[in-house]
Amino acid sequence: MDRPRNFPEASFVDRAATVALRAPARLHLGFLDPAGSLGRSFGSVGLVIGGFETEVEISASPFDRITASGPAAHAEIERAATCVSLLQAHTGRRDPLHLRLLQVLPAHAGFGSGTQLALAIGRAFALWHGVGVPTATLAQWLGRGLRSGIGIAGFDHGGLIVDGGPGENGAPAVVLSRIPLPEDWRVLIVQDCAQKGLAGEDEKRRIAGLPPMSQALAADICHQVLMRVLPGAATADFAPFACGVTRIQQVLGEHFASAQGGRAFASESVGCLLGWVLQHRAEHLAGIGQSSWGPTGFAIFPSQARAEAAIDAMLAAGIVAPSLTLRVVSGRNTGATLLDRRLSSPLASTP
């Protein structure tokens, strides 16, 4: 049985139990003020989505071991081992365990794969050892949330999230707003299997090489978020929401273009497809853009029918490149899910 949880401050798990978690993907819709023109850098707006998940499981073992299901998960074993080592160091809990990576998000594609894997492992570790610790603390221990807090807040709550950027002491970004996405709205995910997004040292280097964003452009982004994106989502008024998201992405696409080969989209194929949506906005109004460094793009529609009609039109126009995959998903208004997999006794928790 899958149950969404507000994870307690303290928990107890019978050591005969297996603790398993599923964590959702997120789309990063943009930074509010990359240059920190008022003294606080970054700040973000983002959206948690369904259809893409990380799943991990911890159980007892005679010795520490990590196993993985499939090539994508196997590629994350080293990262997972680092997470376990950090958690053991911070908590002092070194009981032998078996960590299984059952499913992972596409890496370096704009879904927040690293943060969701780290937090899923961290929360499962804490529950299995009966350690009460907030998700923000787990994120600090594991080196996540250094720029954006969307993945951390999304792990706990889901929904459409705005954060104020990380604190000077390295604390994860404070959540300023969390609004559930209207149930009827749909997100068309456009993945380019032919390339990966930036990550690690390359990402840091390219961010450092960007020119500062003007205060006027940062103000434009914040204006769009506050007066279009958030009110649109809160009242299920799709048009201002879509226009606000698209404008934010246009500003940021131009700003980050020099780090993406001179393009607003990392993937030329994704950019062409979503540019077509923008050109046909009278028929297919959508909020379009790229998540993080891509290459994944998105188009948010007011309904399943509108999303499917847009896909049919794209296919008829012959603009879907062979490397692209299209998938329609819902927004997700809940965070990570705790799975109750009983071996000899139930998973129990105390508030």
VOGU-3710 file (C-alpha; in Angstrom, 3 decimals, decimal comma):
1> mdrprnfpea> 0,000/0,000/0,000  1,315/3,450/-0,931  0,626/6,227/1,543  1,640/9,876/1,338  3,185/10,973/4,615  4,084/14,135/6,419  7,241/12,615/7,821  7,370/12,853/11,632  10,103/14,463/13,659  10,778/11,117/15,326
11> sfvdraatva> 10,007/7,663/14,022  10,499/4,067/15,026  10,798/1,174/12,644  10,980/-2,444/13,718  14,273/-3,672/12,354  12,463/-6,588/10,729  10,716/-4,101/8,442  11,752/-2,872/5,047  11,493/0,892/4,540  10,787/1,988/0,980
21> lraparlhlg> 10,166/5,444/-0,430  9,129/6,915/-3,742  10,135/10,509/-4,452  8,681/12,592/-7,303  10,415/14,540/-10,050  10,309/18,304/-10,256  10,541/20,843/-13,046  12,599/23,933/-12,343  10,717/26,775/-14,020  13,326/29,423/-13,377
31> fldpagslgr> 15,435/31,537/-11,033  14,015/34,771/-9,679  17,251/36,763/-9,375  20,415/34,869/-10,370  22,662/37,878/-9,693  21,276/38,604/-6,219  20,679/42,279/-7,002  19,067/42,801/-3,590  21,598/40,656/-1,749  19,890/37,256/-1,939
41> sfgsvglvig> 20,908/35,094/-4,878  18,749/32,839/-6,970  15,284/32,119/-5,535  13,265/29,725/-7,667  9,888/28,750/-8,984  9,208/25,093/-9,731  6,608/22,398/-10,072  6,424/18,813/-8,827  5,087/16,356/-11,411  3,735/12,831/-11,489
51> gfeteveisa> 4,829/10,044/-13,798  8,561/10,178/-12,985  9,829/8,800/-9,662  12,819/7,644/-7,660  12,288/4,553/-5,504  14,657/3,234/-2,843  14,407/0,532/-0,200  16,388/-0,173/2,982  16,366/-3,440/4,909  18,628/-5,304/7,321
61> spfdritasg> 21,753/-7,042/6,074  24,747/-8,840/7,624  26,935/-6,148/6,030  26,462/-2,865/4,159  25,603/-3,364/0,518  23,959/-1,431/-2,304  22,237/-3,058/-5,246  20,392/-1,577/-8,207  17,702/-2,549/-10,689  18,656/-1,698/-14,257
71> paahaeiera> 21,498/0,251/-15,894  20,263/3,735/-14,924  20,010/2,820/-11,246  23,320/0,952/-11,364  25,010/4,147/-12,555  23,922/5,835/-9,299  25,480/3,291/-6,901  28,553/5,419/-6,215  26,414/8,485/-5,473  24,202/6,373/-3,202
81> atcvsllqah> 27,234/5,006/-1,334  28,411/8,570/-0,698  24,972/9,453/0,698  25,034/6,467/3,076  28,532/7,351/4,281  27,508/10,953/4,984  24,376/9,856/6,816  26,340/7,421/8,945  28,876/10,116/9,785  26,238/12,687/10,770
91> tgrrdplhlr> 24,051/10,330/12,808  26,596/7,886/14,192  24,244/5,069/13,116  26,185/2,319/11,392  23,891/-0,701/11,597  24,517/-2,853/8,494  21,898/-2,273/5,832  20,932/-3,254/2,328  20,045/-0,270/0,154  18,262/-1,097/-3,086
101> llqvlpahag> 17,913/1,441/-5,881  14,735/0,269/-7,555  14,064/3,219/-9,818  15,823/6,512/-10,546  14,991/9,652/-12,454  16,761/10,405/-15,738  20,125/11,891/-14,774  21,166/15,436/-15,817  17,878/15,970/-17,630  16,119/18,643/-15,557
111> fgsgtqlala> 14,132/16,433/-13,155  16,186/17,008/-10,004  17,476/13,435/-9,993  20,400/13,987/-7,640  18,385/15,755/-4,954  15,487/13,301/-5,070  17,790/10,284/-4,839  19,727/11,817/-1,941  16,597/12,799/-0,022  14,901/9,446/-0,638
121> igrafalwhg> 17,954/7,649/0,730  18,232/10,135/3,583  14,608/9,835/4,662  14,588/6,038/4,364  17,825/5,900/6,395  16,368/8,179/9,089  13,112/6,222/9,345  14,866/2,870/9,453  17,187/4,050/12,231  14,471/5,944/14,137
131> vgvptatlaq> 16,256/9,284/13,695  14,017/12,358/13,795  15,446/14,951/11,426  13,795/17,487/9,074  14,238/17,129/5,336  16,088/20,455/5,170  18,718/19,071/7,551  19,078/15,910/5,486  19,610/18,132/2,444  22,394/20,046/4,215
141> wlgrglrsgi> 24,091/16,848/5,308  23,959/15,542/1,746  25,047/18,753/0,023  21,758/19,408/-1,767  19,838/22,660/-2,277  22,880/24,880/-2,766  20,979/27,037/-5,286  17,354/25,958/-5,469  15,012/24,724/-2,746  12,351/23,416/-5,136
151> giagfdhggl> 13,463/19,793/-4,918  13,614/19,860/-1,115  10,204/21,484/-0,636  8,765/19,326/-3,413  10,002/16,181/-1,679  7,932/17,126/1,376  4,865/18,771/-0,121  4,547/18,647/-3,914  2,727/21,419/-5,770  3,826/24,702/-7,343
161> ivdggpgeng> 6,569/26,174/-5,168  8,399/29,489/-4,883  11,483/29,779/-2,677  13,613/32,723/-1,617  17,044/31,278/-2,345  19,514/29,613/0,031  20,662/31,354/3,201  24,151/32,709/3,737  24,883/29,908/6,207  24,194/27,288/3,553
171> apavvlsrip> 20,713/26,522/4,837  18,288/25,391/2,118  16,045/28,030/0,612  13,004/29,133/2,584  9,644/28,335/0,973  7,693/31,509/0,210  4,652/29,964/-1,470  3,213/26,536/-2,129  0,044/26,230/-4,224  -1,545/23,012/-5,497
181> lpedwrvliv> -1,665/22,866/-9,274  -5,248/22,591/-10,590  -6,179/18,934/-11,079  -7,205/19,315/-14,733  -3,960/20,891/-15,907  -1,451/18,701/-17,695  2,265/18,879/-18,446  3,711/17,682/-21,726  7,257/16,497/-21,009  9,585/16,703/-24,017
191> qdcaqkglag> 12,745/14,650/-23,535  15,717/14,586/-25,876  17,419/11,221/-25,487  20,394/12,370/-27,566  21,934/14,655/-24,945  22,376/15,457/-21,266  22,108/18,702/-19,336  24,936/20,418/-17,482  25,964/19,237/-14,028  28,810/19,336/-11,531
201> edekrriagl> 31,895/21,442/-12,184  30,870/22,231/-15,749  27,609/23,734/-14,472  29,438/25,811/-11,846  31,924/27,082/-14,417  29,259/28,130/-16,894  27,159/29,868/-14,240  30,248/31,761/-13,093  30,877/32,851/-16,676  27,443/34,383/-17,189
211> ppmsqalaad> 27,025/38,163/-17,208  25,007/39,518/-14,260  21,285/39,768/-14,845  19,995/43,311/-14,633  17,758/44,276/-11,756  15,078/45,271/-14,260  14,937/41,747/-15,724  14,927/40,158/-12,275  12,057/42,484/-11,360  10,204/41,391/-14,505
221> ichqvlmrvl> 10,561/37,718/-13,511  9,338/38,401/-9,974  6,431/40,451/-11,327  5,392/37,558/-13,586  5,578/35,093/-10,689  3,678/37,235/-8,214  0,977/38,654/-10,469  0,502/35,976/-13,129  1,880/32,548/-12,241  0,771/32,276/-8,615
231> pgaatadfap> -2,664/33,932/-8,964  -3,316/31,912/-12,116  -2,594/28,625/-10,351  -4,478/29,642/-7,194  -7,652/30,512/-9,128  -7,299/27,954/-11,959  -7,037/30,863/-14,424  -4,837/29,242/-17,034  -4,094/32,055/-19,512  -2,184/34,394/-17,148
241> facgvtriqq> -0,379/31,420/-15,636  0,757/30,211/-19,065  1,784/33,675/-20,233  3,735/34,255/-17,018  5,638/30,975/-17,248  6,465/31,586/-20,909  7,702/35,127/-20,240  9,919/33,941/-17,367  11,407/31,302/-19,620  12,020/33,796/-22,426
251> vlgehfasaq> 13,955/36,100/-20,089  15,993/33,269/-18,606  16,532/31,567/-21,951  18,146/34,717/-23,325  20,214/35,159/-20,168  21,556/31,584/-20,134  21,933/31,257/-23,914  25,681/31,921/-23,840  26,108/28,807/-21,675  23,955/26,721/-24,037
261> ggrafasesv> 25,625/27,218/-27,384  23,869/30,524/-27,996  20,400/28,962/-27,750  17,550/29,529/-25,319  17,045/25,737/-25,229  19,906/23,305/-24,658  18,364/20,934/-27,208  17,766/22,433/-30,617  15,074/19,804/-31,278  13,222/20,652/-28,067
271> gcllgwvlqh> 13,505/24,353/-28,858  12,058/23,891/-32,335  9,121/21,885/-31,035  8,235/24,320/-28,264  8,807/27,259/-30,577  6,132/25,770/-32,793  3,763/25,686/-29,791  4,501/29,350/-29,151  3,863/30,252/-32,803  0,505/28,460/-32,665
281> raehlagigq> -0,524/29,801/-29,259  -3,917/30,910/-30,602  -4,746/27,215/-31,018  -2,453/25,695/-28,392  -2,038/28,137/-25,503  0,562/26,691/-23,148  3,214/27,712/-20,658  6,440/26,524/-22,268  10,084/26,293/-21,298  13,057/24,220/-20,254
291> sswgptgfai> 13,612/22,688/-16,826  16,963/23,663/-15,319  19,732/23,092/-17,878  17,533/20,748/-19,851  17,576/19,152/-22,240  14,039/18,388/-21,026  11,415/20,897/-22,121  7,805/21,248/-21,068  4,488/22,664/-22,207  1,752/23,077/-19,599
301> fpsqaraeaa> -1,820/22,822/-20,914  -5,216/23,438/-19,280  -6,468/19,876/-19,855  -5,625/16,388/-21,060  -7,630/16,977/-24,240  -5,683/20,143/-25,068  -2,361/18,379/-24,508  -3,364/15,453/-26,720  -4,635/17,785/-29,444  -1,300/19,618/-29,422
311> idamlaagiv> 0,616/16,338/-29,755  -1,578/15,276/-32,675  -0,901/18,612/-34,379  2,863/18,300/-33,763  2,927/14,836/-35,296  0,850/15,978/-38,258  3,237/18,883/-38,816  6,219/16,513/-38,793  8,182/18,513/-36,223  8,830/15,793/-33,627
321> apsltlrvvs> 12,494/14,859/-34,098  13,444/11,150/-33,801  15,416/11,782/-30,603  12,395/13,244/-28,790  9,944/11,437/-26,559  6,650/13,022/-25,516  4,746/12,186/-22,363  1,757/13,864/-20,725  1,713/13,884/-16,917  -0,195/15,619/-14,138
331> grntgatlld> 1,121/18,014/-11,586  1,698/16,283/-8,267  0,357/17,983/-5,151  1,878/15,559/-2,651  5,482/14,845/-1,852  7,389/11,616/-1,343  5,412/8,486/-0,602  6,263/6,010/2,133  5,626/2,401/1,098  4,664/-0,091/3,811
341> rrlssplast> 6,408/-3,343/2,928  6,061/-5,665/5,835  8,343/-8,564/6,458  7,308/-9,751/9,928  5,895/-6,645/11,581  4,265/-3,381/10,478  6,033/-0,141/9,802  5,151/2,153/12,692  5,722/5,812/13,356  5,059/8,241/16,160
351> p> 4,282/11,957/15,754
//
